[in-house]
Amino acid sequence: MAAQPIPAGGLPPPKAQTGTLARIRASLFSSPLNTLLTILVAWLLFMSVPAAIEWLFIRADFNASTAQECRASGGACWAFIAEKHRLILFGVYPYDEQWRPLLASIILVAVIVCSCLRWFWRPFLGMLWGLALVAVAVLMWGGVFGLTHVENERWGGLPLTLILATFGIAFAFPLGLLLALGRRSDMPAVKALCVVYIELIRGVPLISLLFMSSVMLPLFLPEGLSIDKLLRAQIAIILFAAAYVAETVRGGLQAIPRGQYEGAASLGLSYWQTTRKIVLPQALKVVIPPLVGIFISLFKDTSLVVIIGIFDLTQAAKTAVADAAWRGFSTEAYLFIAVIYFVFCYSISRYSRSLEHRLDTGYQR
């Protein structure tokens, strides 16, 4: 083992100051306040974790056939989830046809995973997305290839949440890029329009936009013209997310040194060539973490469509809990959908960290 180097002007630090115990002492017991907080957190964990494990697993009932049997166990009633999981996952989609939204969800998740793999970053990825979206539409709507037609009013659960989030991200991102470029434009009219749009949208909550799209928008349409409620909600989500993407990308554009623009001008590149080949790639690498935060928030915010009567994953869980025969198990239902949201959001977060590290943005720890 190599000898520890001796710093100039002194002896090497004692092992007690550089080992694992020293790091624990420095992070958890470095001051009286930190020591008190460490003891308090340890006490809370000691009191809550064993009780949670006992309720979630040890005393839980997985096979009960009635609500009374579940309540008698004194623990979590996972039999309720086994009984109602199809309603929670697929909403009121026809029971015998629920293999279709299941397959549509698998296709959507598969094409998203393919988009995350660098090997698929080729021109055929766009064609793959087109085929996937056509397949999802055929499976969900039906009416062709012998499939029963299902109105989108009967769509619900996880497939609907995935559709709203996927289309929201796919359309909000390019729209946000254009808005960010427009806000930095030298054309006063374009800049003013982009500023007004971004500040107006960011100044109101998503709930108000959903209400506007559901209640107010039909009043401004010509007589005889109507837009589907699901499409109106999707448009509101896209417009809302695009404003936040625009501000995030604008921050990345401002971080690019002026010399990059001057170097591109010296090579004779046009504005769009400079933007596409030099400026945007660097700006987007800088803002990967906040962009991913926006996408995660958008995925979770799709649950707000419940307020305009769209049967998303949250509404499906509320409907399952409302069953008189299984009333009283809302904790299990919301834990179930919380795990679903966590799996998707955590996967997005981990991928963003790996992408950030792969592109070497300089922001990873």
Summary of the structure (lengths in Angstrom):
residues: 365
radius of gyration: 26.3
end to end distance: 28.3
largest distance: 87.1
contacts: 1022
relative contact order: 0.09
helix: 75%
strand: 1%
